Amino acid sequence: MRAFLRKRNGLFAVGALVAALAADSASAADPDASFSIADSLAHGRFTLELRPRYNRIEESNYPELARGGTVRALAGWRSAPYHGLRLTIEAIHTDHIGRQSFNDNSALRVSSPFPLLPDPTYSGVNRAHVEYTGIESLRLRLGRQVVHLDNQRWVSDNDF
């Protein structure tokens, strides 16, 4: 186990070094070489993530075995920089796949014969913010964004 942790920490150190070198070379580029508004929108980046999952939950205090599929889909777009500004928009949709043999409503936790699977159906905005990075070593974001603190136990996105 210790050998695995040492390898993992070594990979993190190498990754951090590569990221630092990339950031240093990017900061050496001409700061006036930003896109126009039209180019910033045209050179934006589309993102798509589809995460299906099969669940099997067995708990001794429930008579039934919970089984079923869920899916999470994220679709978004991020503009290219325009004088240090970037726009990010991302939507999220979570849903059930196939037959539902589980309880996804915590209000029915006591009365349901199935264990709780807390992956409710949801559609909405996951992220929508403007980011400013025009000053060295500064990043400001204004809008709806994902916040990760420490090990993500307290504040997190819907990342099942």
C-alpha positions in Angstrom: 0.0 0.0 0.0 2.8 2.4 0.9 4.5 1.7 -2.5 1.2 2.6 -4.2 1.0 5.9 -2.2 4.6 6.8 -3.0 4.0 6.2 -6.8 0.8 8.3 -6.6 2.5 11.1 -4.8 5.4 11.0 -7.3 2.9 11.3 -10.2 1.2 14.2 -8.5 4.6 15.9 -8.1 5.5 15.4 -11.8 2.0 16.7 -12.8 2.5 19.8 -10.6 5.9 20.4 -12.2 4.5 20.1 -15.7 1.6 22.4 -14.9 4.0 25.0 -13.3 6.2 24.9 -16.4 3.2 25.3 -18.7 1.9 28.2 -16.7 5.3 29.9 -16.7 5.6 29.5 -20.5 2.1 30.8 -21.0 2.8 33.9 -18.9 5.8 34.7 -21.0 3.6 35.1 -24.1 2.6 38.5 -25.3 -0.3 39.7 -23.0 -1.7 41.9 -25.7 -2.3 38.9 -28.0 -5.9 38.3 -26.9 -8.8 37.4 -29.2 -11.4 39.9 -30.4 -14.9 39.4 -29.0 -16.0 37.5 -32.2 -12.9 35.3 -32.1 -13.3 34.7 -28.3 -16.8 33.4 -29.0 -15.8 31.4 -32.1 -12.8 29.8 -30.4 -14.8 28.7 -27.4 -14.7 25.1 -26.2 -17.7 22.8 -25.9 -17.7 20.2 -23.1 -19.9 17.1 -22.8 -19.8 14.5 -20.1 -22.1 11.5 -19.8 -21.8 9.3 -16.7 -24.1 6.3 -16.5 -24.1 4.2 -13.4 -25.7 0.9 -12.2 -26.6 0.7 -8.5 -27.1 -2.3 -6.3 -27.7 -1.5 -2.6 -28.4 -4.1 0.0 -29.1 -2.9 3.6 -30.1 -5.2 6.4 -32.9 -3.0 7.8 -34.8 -2.9 4.4 -36.6 -6.0 3.1 -35.9 -5.2 -0.6 -32.7 -5.0 -2.6 -32.3 -1.6 -4.5 -31.3 -2.0 -8.1 -31.4 0.5 -11.0 -29.5 2.7 -13.3 -28.9 6.4 -13.2 -27.2 8.8 -15.5 -25.6 12.3 -15.2 -25.1 14.4 -18.3 -23.2 17.7 -18.3 -23.1 20.0 -21.4 -21.3 23.3 -21.4 -19.4 25.9 -23.3 -16.4 28.1 -22.3 -15.2 31.0 -24.3 -11.7 31.8 -25.3 -10.1 34.7 -23.3 -10.9 38.2 -24.2 -8.7 40.7 -22.4 -8.5 38.4 -19.4 -12.3 37.6 -19.3 -13.9 34.2 -20.0 -17.5 33.1 -20.0 -18.5 29.6 -18.8 -22.0 28.1 -19.1 -22.8 24.5 -18.1 -26.1 22.6 -17.7 -26.7 19.4 -15.8 -29.3 16.7 -16.1 -29.6 13.6 -13.8 -32.2 10.9 -14.4 -33.0 7.3 -13.9 -32.4 4.6 -16.6 -34.8 1.7 -17.0 -37.0 0.2 -14.3 -36.8 1.9 -10.9 -36.4 -0.6 -8.0 -35.1 1.9 -5.5 -36.1 4.8 -3.3 -34.7 8.2 -4.3 -36.9 10.3 -2.0 -35.5 10.8 1.5 -39.0 11.8 2.8 -40.0 8.1 2.1 -37.0 6.7 3.9 -39.0 5.1 6.7 -42.0 3.8 4.7 -40.2 2.6 1.5 -39.1 -1.1 1.3 -36.0 0.0 -0.7 -32.8 1.6 0.6 -32.2 5.2 -0.3 -30.4 6.0 -3.5 -29.9 9.8 -3.3 -29.7 10.5 -7.1 -32.9 12.4 -7.8 -34.0 13.5 -11.3 -32.8 17.0 -11.8 -32.2 19.5 -14.7 -30.7 22.9 -14.3 -27.7 25.2 -14.5 -24.6 23.7 -12.9 -22.2 26.6 -13.7 -22.7 30.1 -15.2 -19.9 32.5 -14.4 -17.6 35.2 -15.8 -13.9 34.7 -14.9 -11.2 37.4 -14.9 -7.5 36.5 -15.0 -6.1 39.7 -16.4 -3.8 40.4 -13.4 -0.9 38.0 -12.7 -1.6 35.5 -9.9 -5.3 36.6 -9.6 -8.5 34.8 -10.7 -11.9 36.3 -9.9 -15.2 34.5 -10.7 -18.6 36.0 -10.5 -21.7 33.8 -10.9 -22.8 30.3 -10.2 -19.9 27.9 -9.8 -18.8 24.6 -8.3 -17.0 24.9 -5.0 -14.7 22.1 -3.7 -13.3 22.4 -0.2 -10.8 19.9 1.1 -12.1 16.4 0.5 -15.4 17.7 -0.9 -17.5 16.5 2.1 -19.1 19.9 2.9 -19.6 21.8 -0.3 -19.7 20.0 -3.7 -21.5 19.7 -7.0 -23.7 16.8 -7.9 -20.8 14.5 -8.7 -22.0 11.0 -8.3 
